[in-house]
């Protein structure tokens, strides 16, 4: 398989942690790409640059909130000034709130999640299109990292699932309308990111048990990108959710909710009212 990423410039949002951080390292160390990372934490970006060692010069970064359109405008103008031809845009940034009932999810939370998980992608594509440039063999490409929650909604994730479902529909429409370039969408399953390391409710929970290590998930995603897969469902739980939504859209999701409930994991207590039943 030809490595079309070598020496190409890649813009990657959500590069400071989780899947994005591991994906950044793989793109640089394994595939020889130059990555322009986007994140909000200066210390994490600096530690990533240090971790890259001899490859540190292939990594640069910008610090900004992806949910604000004006930040993408500023990035576009800066990239134009530097005359950098971006061969690949990977929209990976996102946020996941706590599991809670839909009626308890505040309008502010819903707005913030929609802005970060969905609208940020539209801002990125709209503003970076002028600097996305390929070559004679490869047109500039876009990959949107979605979620298995877009395939099969899970109890307690109404805002998150809605934002990812919007991203799914948006990307699919873009694929149908765009014939001269690769538009890919990835649906990762549960992944062991900071969500599980720093929260007593998620640590050692049912989610933690089934979560795929971020490095392994990133490797699988990178391979899908190299093969230019238009649709990639990654992780056994994501594949199960995909099948559930197709063949048992009502009973299947109810069964998943029942499994979540009997797990008695603290991470789900806001959804199933464990405390009230004690």
ABEGO torsion letter per residue (X at the ends): XBBAABGBBBBBBGAABEAAAAAAAAAAAAAGBBBBBBBABAAAAAAAAAAAEAAAAABBBBBBBAABAAAAAAAAAAAAAAGBBBABBBBABBBBBBBBBAAABBAAAAAAAAAAAAAAAAAAAAAAAAABBBBAABBBBBBBBBBAAAABBBBGAAAAAAAAAAAAAAAAAAAAABAABBBBBBBBBBBBBAAAAABAAABGBAAAAABBBAAAAAAAAAAAAAAGBABBBBEAAAAAAAAAAAABAAAAAAAAAAAAAAAGBAAAAAAAGAAAAX
